Amino acid sequence: MALGPALLVDLLVGLYIGILASVVPALVAWSLGFTFKYFTGVTIPGFGVLVFGIAIAGIQGGLLGLLDPQFVTSPTALVSALVVMMATLYAHAQGDRMGAEFPRRLTLRGLRERGLSADAVERVGRFGQIRVRPAGEVGDVEGYPPLPDDLRATIRNGEWTFPADLPLSELETRLADRLRTDYDLAEVTVGIDSRGRATVSAAPPVGALSRRVPAGQRAVSVEALVPTGLARKDEVALSTPEGDVTGTVLSARSGTDGSTPVGGGSEAEPPADSGRAADADDPPARPTASRSAGQATGGDGRVTVAVPRRDAETLLGTESAQIRVRARGTRREFELLSLLRRDGKRIRRVELGSGGPLDGATLGAAALRETHGVALLALRRGGEWTVAPRGTTGLAGGDLLYVVGDRGALDRFAEVAG
């Protein structure tokens, strides 16, 4: 009977000392769990944090053992160690959870991200704009043929305007995409400094025209009276003695000197003889830098259109054709985007990361509008689309979420979802 009260006292003292000794290890465990999850999205293994916490508590227990040698061999030390381990694991789990749920406005990538110099930003609108110009000569990409001199000069003398609130990495990506689209380049690399000066290396187009021809169609060039304002991708109807043929404009030239080309960056024009059909496997022609996207001024000229195979023979048998441009109608989606932009809203596609806080949750439980300030317009999973999904719709890693909100809310949601 005499041992009962003594053991109870040792247990209570062990709990007391364990609580005091677990304060520092628990704080360190919470800080490590929160910091790693918040900045990198990585969860530290609980065993590693537990060992680290026990080491810190062991230093404190060793100092206490110097004052009371019986502490190390008594049940009090065992109880204290158990309390420290439980507190350390709990603090680590809470820190990891808070790091995943806390809206992230600062990341390691953001800390490393370079910014634009204030002197280079033009104060236009809310965020200003930056004019990006190539610095020095346009280089060649190793492993590709060299750029033609005229195309190199066109890029060298170019100028592109972008919003000034974009990081330099995004500016580099957008300029590379713009160059690749405008000039149909096979490859392009871009580097931009804080003053908006770009270092560009590019490779010439390879089979520019054949890449524009949809599968199953042929490109046919015919003499015609080119309507004023005709542009690439316009839908036209070509009237021939054997009937009408519908096609898509790939390029057009009007004027006696051929000075008004239409067709995008660098196009390989078919030979000048009327009725020449170009297959998707035709060898590329030498690109020219003067062929930039635009609109024809009108007049006698040549039009290259993509038509179905069965209609290619009809155009091959005619010397000239009359062109009628088909109306595309009103694009209501662009009106919607304009209204959203006027209200300061943007639409962004966000890929849901596996193992994240939203993986496995339903839309109703996620409460995107209330928690993150964004609204979900559509969800794409594999090849299936769900427009305006219901609250019972489940989310899974790899889903593509199309959300709308202001720029700050979208950035914070992308960090959490990813």
C-alpha positions as CSV (number, residue, x, y, z in Angstrom):
1,M,0.0,0.0,0.0
2,A,2.9,2.3,0.6
3,L,4.1,2.1,-3.0
4,G,0.7,3.3,-4.5
5,P,0.9,6.9,-3.5
6,A,4.6,7.1,-4.4
7,L,4.0,5.8,-7.9
8,L,1.1,8.2,-8.3
9,V,3.3,11.1,-7.3
10,D,6.0,10.0,-9.8
11,L,3.4,9.9,-12.6
12,L,2.1,13.3,-11.8
13,V,5.5,14.8,-11.5
14,G,6.4,13.1,-14.8
15,L,3.4,14.7,-16.5
16,Y,4.3,18.1,-15.1
17,I,7.9,17.8,-16.2
18,G,6.9,16.4,-19.6
19,I,4.6,19.3,-20.3
20,L,7.3,21.8,-19.3
21,A,10.0,20.0,-21.3
22,S,7.7,19.6,-24.4
23,V,7.2,23.3,-25.0
24,V,10.4,23.9,-26.9
25,P,10.3,20.6,-29.0
26,A,6.7,21.1,-29.8
27,L,7.3,24.7,-31.0
28,V,10.3,23.6,-33.1
29,A,8.2,20.7,-34.6
30,W,5.3,23.0,-35.5
31,S,7.7,25.5,-37.1
32,L,9.4,22.9,-39.2
33,G,6.1,21.3,-40.3
34,F,4.5,24.7,-41.2
35,T,7.6,26.2,-42.9
36,F,8.3,23.2,-45.2
37,K,4.6,22.7,-46.1
38,Y,4.0,26.4,-46.7
39,F,7.0,27.2,-48.8
40,T,7.7,23.9,-50.6
41,G,4.6,21.8,-50.2
42,V,6.8,19.0,-48.7
43,T,5.8,17.1,-45.6
44,I,8.7,16.3,-43.3
45,P,8.6,12.6,-42.1
46,G,7.1,12.5,-38.5
47,F,9.9,10.1,-37.4
48,G,12.6,12.6,-38.2
49,V,10.8,15.4,-36.3
50,L,10.2,13.0,-33.4
51,V,13.9,12.2,-33.1
52,F,14.8,15.9,-33.3
53,G,12.3,16.8,-30.6
54,I,13.5,14.0,-28.3
55,A,17.1,15.2,-28.8
56,I,16.0,18.7,-27.6
57,A,14.1,17.3,-24.7
58,G,17.1,15.0,-23.9
59,I,19.3,18.0,-23.4
60,Q,16.8,19.4,-21.0
61,G,16.4,16.1,-19.2
62,G,20.2,15.7,-19.0
63,L,20.5,19.0,-17.2
64,L,17.8,18.0,-14.8
65,G,19.6,14.7,-14.2
66,L,22.7,16.5,-13.1
67,L,20.6,18.2,-10.4
68,D,18.7,15.0,-9.4
69,P,20.5,11.7,-10.4
70,Q,17.4,9.7,-9.4
71,F,15.3,11.4,-12.1
72,V,16.9,9.3,-14.9
73,T,16.1,6.0,-13.3
74,S,12.6,6.8,-11.9
75,P,9.2,6.3,-13.7
76,T,9.1,10.1,-13.9
77,A,11.6,10.2,-16.8
78,L,9.6,7.6,-18.8
79,V,6.3,9.5,-18.4
80,S,8.1,12.8,-19.3
81,A,9.5,11.2,-22.5
82,L,6.1,9.9,-23.6
83,V,4.5,13.3,-23.1
84,V,7.3,15.0,-25.1
85,M,6.9,12.5,-28.0
86,M,3.1,12.9,-28.1
87,A,3.4,16.7,-28.0
88,T,6.0,16.8,-30.7
89,L,4.1,14.6,-33.1
90,Y,0.9,16.5,-32.5
91,A,2.6,19.9,-33.0
92,H,4.2,18.6,-36.2
93,A,0.9,17.4,-37.6
94,Q,-0.8,20.7,-36.8
95,G,2.0,22.7,-38.4
96,D,1.8,20.6,-41.6
97,R,-1.9,21.0,-41.8
98,M,-1.8,24.7,-41.3
99,G,0.9,25.1,-43.9
100,A,-1.3,23.3,-46.4
101,E,-4.4,25.3,-45.7
102,F,-2.9,28.7,-45.1
103,P,-3.2,30.9,-48.3
104,R,0.3,31.2,-49.7
105,R,1.4,34.6,-50.8
106,L,5.1,34.0,-50.5
107,T,7.0,31.0,-52.0
108,L,10.6,30.1,-52.5
109,R,10.0,30.6,-56.2
110,G,8.6,34.1,-55.6
111,L,11.6,34.9,-53.5
112,R,13.9,33.9,-56.3
113,E,11.8,35.6,-59.0
114,R,13.4,38.6,-60.7
115,G,11.5,41.8,-61.2
116,L,11.4,44.7,-63.7
117,S,13.3,47.9,-63.0
118,A,10.9,50.7,-62.2
119,D,12.6,53.0,-64.7
120,A,11.7,50.6,-67.6
121,V,8.0,50.5,-66.7
122,E,5.6,52.9,-68.5
123,R,2.8,54.2,-66.3
124,V,-0.2,53.1,-68.4
125,G,-3.3,51.8,-66.6
126,R,-3.3,50.2,-63.2
127,F,-0.1,48.2,-63.4
128,G,1.8,49.9,-66.2
129,Q,3.4,48.2,-69.2
130,I,6.8,47.2,-70.4
131,R,8.1,47.4,-74.0
132,V,10.4,44.5,-74.8
133,R,13.0,44.9,-77.5
134,P,15.7,42.5,-78.6
135,A,19.2,43.5,-77.4
136,G,21.9,42.6,-80.0
137,E,21.6,40.2,-82.9
138,V,19.2,37.3,-82.9
139,G,21.1,34.1,-82.4
140,D,20.7,30.7,-83.9
141,V,19.6,27.6,-82.1
142,E,22.1,24.8,-82.0
143,G,21.0,21.8,-84.1
144,Y,18.8,23.9,-86.4
145,P,19.5,25.7,-89.7
146,P,20.4,29.4,-89.4
147,L,17.7,32.0,-89.7
148,P,17.3,33.8,-93.0
149,D,18.7,37.3,-92.9
150,D,15.4,39.0,-93.6
151,L,13.6,37.1,-90.8
152,R,16.5,37.8,-88.4
153,A,16.2,41.5,-89.2
154,T,12.5,41.5,-88.7
155,I,12.8,40.0,-85.2
156,R,15.7,42.2,-84.3
157,N,13.7,45.4,-85.1
158,G,10.5,44.1,-83.4
159,E,8.9,45.5,-80.2
160,W,6.3,43.8,-78.0
161,T,4.2,45.3,-75.1
162,F,3.3,43.3,-72.0
163,P,1.7,44.1,-68.6
164,A,4.4,45.3,-66.2
165,D,3.0,43.2,-63.3
166,L,4.2,40.0,-64.8
167,P,7.4,38.3,-63.5
168,L,10.3,38.0,-65.9
169,S,9.9,34.3,-66.2
170,E,6.3,34.8,-67.4
171,L,7.4,37.6,-69.8
172,E,10.0,35.3,-71.3
173,T,7.4,32.6,-71.8
174,R,4.9,35.0,-73.4
175,L,7.4,36.5,-75.7
176,A,8.6,33.1,-76.8
177,D,5.0,32.0,-77.5
178,R,4.4,35.3,-79.4
179,L,7.5,34.8,-81.6
180,R,6.7,31.1,-82.2
181,T,3.1,32.0,-83.3
182,D,3.8,35.2,-85.3
183,Y,6.8,33.7,-87.3
184,D,6.0,30.0,-87.1
185,L,9.5,29.4,-85.6
186,A,10.5,25.8,-85.1
187,E,12.3,26.7,-81.8
188,V,12.9,29.9,-79.8
189,T,14.6,30.7,-76.5
190,V,14.2,34.1,-74.8
191,G,15.9,35.8,-71.9
192,I,14.8,39.2,-70.6
193,D,16.6,41.4,-68.1
194,S,15.2,43.9,-65.7
195,R,15.3,46.7,-68.3
196,G,13.1,44.8,-70.7
197,R,15.9,43.9,-73.1
198,A,15.5,40.5,-74.7
199,T,18.1,38.0,-75.8
200,V,16.6,35.9,-78.5
201,S,17.7,32.7,-80.3
202,A,15.5,31.2,-82.9
203,A,15.3,28.5,-85.5
204,P,13.5,29.0,-88.9
205,P,10.2,27.4,-89.7
206,V,10.1,23.8,-91.0
207,G,7.2,23.1,-93.4
208,A,5.2,26.2,-92.4
209,L,2.4,25.8,-94.9
210,S,2.1,22.0,-94.6
211,R,1.7,22.3,-90.8
212,R,-1.3,24.6,-91.2
213,V,-3.2,22.2,-93.5
214,P,-5.6,20.2,-91.4
215,A,-5.5,16.4,-91.6
216,G,-7.4,15.1,-94.6
217,Q,-7.3,18.3,-96.5
218,R,-5.2,19.9,-99.3
219,A,-3.8,23.4,-99.9
220,V,-4.7,24.8,-103.3
221,S,-3.6,28.1,-104.7
222,V,-5.9,29.9,-107.2
223,E,-6.0,33.2,-109.0
224,A,-8.9,35.4,-107.7
225,L,-10.1,38.9,-107.0
226,V,-9.0,39.2,-103.4
227,P,-11.6,41.0,-101.2
228,T,-10.3,43.9,-99.1
229,G,-9.6,42.8,-95.5
230,L,-9.2,39.1,-96.3
231,A,-7.2,37.5,-93.6
232,R,-5.8,34.1,-92.7
233,K,-8.3,31.6,-91.2
234,D,-11.3,33.4,-92.9
235,E,-13.9,30.9,-94.1
236,V,-14.6,31.5,-97.9
237,A,-16.7,30.1,-100.6
238,L,-14.9,29.8,-104.0
239,S,-17.3,29.9,-107.0
240,T,-16.1,27.7,-110.0
241,P,-17.9,26.6,-113.2
242,E,-18.4,23.2,-111.5
243,G,-19.9,24.6,-108.3
244,D,-18.9,26.2,-105.0
245,V,-16.1,25.0,-102.9
246,T,-15.8,26.0,-99.2
247,G,-12.3,26.4,-97.6
248,T,-10.2,28.1,-95.1
249,V,-7.7,30.9,-96.1
250,L,-4.1,29.9,-95.5
251,S,-2.5,32.9,-97.3
252,A,-3.4,35.6,-99.7
253,R,-1.5,38.0,-102.0
254,S,-3.0,41.0,-103.7
255,G,-1.5,43.7,-105.8
256,T,0.6,43.5,-109.0
257,D,3.8,43.5,-107.0
258,G,2.7,41.0,-104.4
259,S,3.5,43.5,-101.7
260,T,0.5,42.6,-99.5
261,P,1.0,39.1,-98.2
262,V,-1.3,37.6,-95.6
263,G,-0.7,34.4,-93.7
264,G,1.3,34.7,-90.5
265,G,4.9,34.6,-89.5
266,S,6.9,32.8,-92.2
267,E,4.9,31.0,-94.7
268,A,6.1,28.7,-97.5
269,E,4.1,29.8,-100.5
270,P,3.2,27.3,-103.2
271,P,4.7,27.7,-106.7
272,A,3.3,30.5,-108.8
273,D,1.5,28.2,-111.4
274,S,-2.3,28.2,-111.0
275,G,-3.9,25.0,-109.7
276,R,-0.9,23.7,-107.8
277,A,-2.0,21.4,-104.9
278,A,0.2,21.2,-101.8
279,D,0.0,18.0,-99.7
280,A,0.8,17.9,-96.0
281,D,4.0,16.0,-96.8
282,D,5.4,18.6,-99.3
283,P,8.9,19.8,-98.6
284,P,9.2,23.2,-97.0
285,A,10.0,26.3,-99.0
286,R,12.4,29.0,-97.9
287,P,10.6,31.2,-95.4
288,T,10.5,35.0,-95.8
289,A,10.3,37.5,-93.0
290,S,8.0,39.9,-94.9
291,R,5.0,37.6,-94.5
292,S,3.5,38.9,-91.4
293,A,-0.1,38.5,-90.2
294,G,-2.4,41.1,-91.6
295,Q,-5.2,41.8,-94.0
296,A,-5.2,42.0,-97.8
297,T,-5.8,45.4,-99.4
298,G,-7.9,43.9,-102.2
299,G,-7.4,43.5,-105.9
300,D,-6.2,40.8,-108.3
301,G,-4.0,38.2,-106.6
302,R,-3.6,34.7,-105.4
303,V,-5.3,32.9,-102.5
304,T,-4.2,29.6,-100.9
305,V,-7.1,27.7,-99.2
306,A,-7.4,24.5,-97.4
307,V,-10.2,22.3,-98.9
308,P,-11.2,18.7,-98.6
309,R,-9.5,16.3,-100.9
310,R,-12.6,15.7,-103.0
311,D,-12.8,19.5,-103.7
312,A,-9.1,19.9,-104.5
313,E,-9.6,18.5,-108.1
314,T,-12.4,21.0,-108.7
315,L,-10.1,23.9,-108.0
316,L,-7.2,22.4,-109.9
317,G,-9.4,22.4,-113.0
318,T,-10.2,26.1,-112.9
319,E,-8.0,29.1,-113.9
320,S,-9.7,31.6,-111.5
321,A,-12.4,31.7,-109.0
322,Q,-14.7,34.2,-107.3
323,I,-14.4,34.5,-103.6
324,R,-17.2,35.1,-101.1
325,V,-16.2,35.5,-97.4
326,R,-18.6,33.7,-95.0
327,A,-19.7,35.4,-91.8
328,R,-18.5,33.9,-88.6
329,G,-21.2,35.5,-86.5
330,T,-20.8,37.3,-83.1
331,R,-18.4,35.7,-80.6
332,R,-20.3,36.0,-77.4
333,E,-17.5,34.4,-75.4
334,F,-15.3,37.4,-76.1
335,E,-18.0,39.8,-74.8
336,L,-18.1,37.8,-71.6
337,L,-14.3,38.0,-71.2
338,S,-14.5,41.8,-71.8
339,L,-17.1,42.2,-69.1
340,L,-15.1,40.1,-66.6
341,R,-11.9,42.1,-67.3
342,R,-13.8,45.4,-66.8
343,D,-14.7,44.2,-63.3
344,G,-11.1,43.2,-62.6
345,K,-11.7,39.4,-63.0
346,R,-9.7,36.9,-64.8
347,I,-10.2,33.3,-65.9
348,R,-7.4,30.8,-65.1
349,R,-6.9,27.0,-65.6
350,V,-5.5,25.4,-62.4
351,E,-4.4,21.8,-62.2
352,L,-5.4,20.1,-58.9
353,G,-2.3,18.5,-57.2
354,S,-2.4,15.0,-55.8
355,G,-2.3,14.8,-52.0
356,G,-3.3,18.5,-51.6
357,P,-5.9,19.9,-49.3
358,L,-8.6,19.7,-52.1
359,D,-7.8,16.2,-53.3
360,G,-10.7,14.0,-52.4
361,A,-13.0,16.8,-51.2
362,T,-16.3,17.8,-52.7
363,L,-17.1,21.2,-54.1
364,G,-19.6,21.9,-51.4
365,A,-17.0,21.0,-48.7
366,A,-14.2,23.0,-50.4
367,A,-16.4,26.2,-50.5
368,L,-14.2,27.8,-53.1
369,R,-16.0,31.1,-53.2
370,E,-16.2,31.6,-49.5
371,T,-12.7,30.2,-48.7
372,H,-10.6,31.3,-51.6
373,G,-12.6,34.0,-53.3
374,V,-12.9,32.2,-56.7
375,A,-15.8,30.6,-58.6
376,L,-15.5,27.3,-60.5
377,L,-16.9,27.6,-64.1
378,A,-16.0,24.1,-65.4
379,L,-14.0,21.0,-64.5
380,R,-12.2,18.7,-66.9
381,R,-11.2,15.2,-65.9
382,G,-9.4,13.3,-68.7
383,G,-11.5,14.0,-71.8
384,E,-14.7,14.7,-70.0
385,W,-16.0,18.2,-69.2
386,T,-18.4,19.2,-66.5
387,V,-19.7,22.8,-66.9
388,A,-21.0,24.5,-63.7
389,P,-20.5,21.3,-61.6
390,R,-22.7,20.8,-58.5
391,G,-21.6,20.9,-54.9
392,T,-21.6,17.1,-54.7
393,T,-19.0,16.8,-57.4
394,G,-15.8,15.3,-56.0
395,L,-12.3,16.7,-56.8
396,A,-9.3,14.5,-57.5
397,G,-5.6,15.1,-58.3
398,G,-5.0,15.9,-61.9
399,D,-8.4,17.6,-62.4
400,L,-8.3,20.8,-64.5
401,L,-10.3,23.6,-62.8
402,Y,-11.4,26.6,-64.7
403,V,-11.9,29.3,-62.1
404,V,-12.7,33.0,-62.2
405,G,-11.7,35.7,-59.7
406,D,-9.4,38.6,-59.2
407,R,-5.7,38.2,-59.8
408,G,-4.7,37.9,-56.1
409,A,-7.4,35.4,-55.3
410,L,-6.4,33.3,-58.4
411,D,-2.7,33.3,-57.3
412,R,-3.5,32.2,-53.8
413,F,-5.9,29.5,-55.0
414,A,-3.3,28.2,-57.5
415,E,-0.8,27.8,-54.6
416,V,-3.3,25.9,-52.5
417,A,-4.7,23.7,-55.3
418,G,-1.2,22.8,-56.6
